[in-house]
Amino acid sequence: MILKEILQKIVESGNFILLSDSEKDWKASDLLNGLSERTLKTCAHHQQGMYIAEINDAGYLGRVIYRVKQKV
């Protein structure tokens, strides 16, 4: 699955979550509209309620791209 598909699913589900990187918290819709097409095509895995991580060329989880936070 690619990052774009993961973000689209989060937006469509209506989940009230924020995605946190090293700089700030983001809404999934803001990331969909703001990230480059190249970044959105990154292979990734969404562990519900925890994180979104890259999947490396060997098929293993790589770095955590975003941590999931519940929106309050």
Contacts in CASP RR format, 6 or more apart in sequence:
PFRMAT RR
TARGET T0000
AUTHOR 0000-0000-0000
METHOD contacts of the structure
MODEL  1
MILKEILQKIVESGNFILLSDSEKDWKASDLLNGLSERTLKTCAHHQQGM
YIAEINDAGYLGRVIYRVKQKV
1 43 0 8 1.000
1 44 0 8 1.000
1 45 0 8 1.000
1 46 0 8 1.000
2 40 0 8 1.000
2 41 0 8 1.000
2 42 0 8 1.000
2 43 0 8 1.000
2 44 0 8 1.000
3 35 0 8 1.000
3 39 0 8 1.000
3 40 0 8 1.000
3 41 0 8 1.000
3 42 0 8 1.000
3 43 0 8 1.000
3 44 0 8 1.000
3 52 0 8 1.000
3 65 0 8 1.000
4 32 0 8 1.000
4 40 0 8 1.000
4 41 0 8 1.000
6 44 0 8 1.000
6 46 0 8 1.000
6 52 0 8 1.000
7 28 0 8 1.000
7 29 0 8 1.000
7 31 0 8 1.000
7 32 0 8 1.000
7 40 0 8 1.000
8 32 0 8 1.000
9 46 0 8 1.000
10 17 0 8 1.000
10 19 0 8 1.000
10 28 0 8 1.000
10 46 0 8 1.000
11 28 0 8 1.000
11 29 0 8 1.000
11 32 0 8 1.000
16 70 0 8 1.000
16 71 0 8 1.000
17 28 0 8 1.000
17 49 0 8 1.000
17 68 0 8 1.000
17 69 0 8 1.000
17 70 0 8 1.000
17 71 0 8 1.000
18 25 0 8 1.000
18 26 0 8 1.000
18 27 0 8 1.000
18 68 0 8 1.000
18 69 0 8 1.000
18 70 0 8 1.000
18 71 0 8 1.000
19 25 0 8 1.000
19 26 0 8 1.000
19 27 0 8 1.000
19 28 0 8 1.000
19 31 0 8 1.000
19 52 0 8 1.000
19 66 0 8 1.000
19 67 0 8 1.000
19 68 0 8 1.000
19 69 0 8 1.000
20 26 0 8 1.000
20 66 0 8 1.000
20 67 0 8 1.000
20 68 0 8 1.000
20 69 0 8 1.000
21 65 0 8 1.000
21 66 0 8 1.000
21 67 0 8 1.000
25 69 0 8 1.000
26 66 0 8 1.000
31 66 0 8 1.000
32 40 0 8 1.000
42 54 0 8 1.000
42 65 0 8 1.000
43 54 0 8 1.000
43 55 0 8 1.000
43 59 0 8 1.000
44 52 0 8 1.000
44 53 0 8 1.000
44 54 0 8 1.000
44 55 0 8 1.000
44 65 0 8 1.000
45 52 0 8 1.000
45 53 0 8 1.000
45 55 0 8 1.000
45 61 0 8 1.000
46 52 0 8 1.000
47 53 0 8 1.000
48 68 0 8 1.000
49 68 0 8 1.000
50 67 0 8 1.000
50 68 0 8 1.000
51 64 0 8 1.000
51 65 0 8 1.000
51 66 0 8 1.000
51 67 0 8 1.000
51 68 0 8 1.000
52 64 0 8 1.000
52 65 0 8 1.000
52 66 0 8 1.000
52 68 0 8 1.000
53 61 0 8 1.000
53 62 0 8 1.000
53 63 0 8 1.000
53 64 0 8 1.000
53 65 0 8 1.000
54 61 0 8 1.000
54 62 0 8 1.000
54 63 0 8 1.000
54 65 0 8 1.000
55 61 0 8 1.000
55 62 0 8 1.000
56 62 0 8 1.000
END
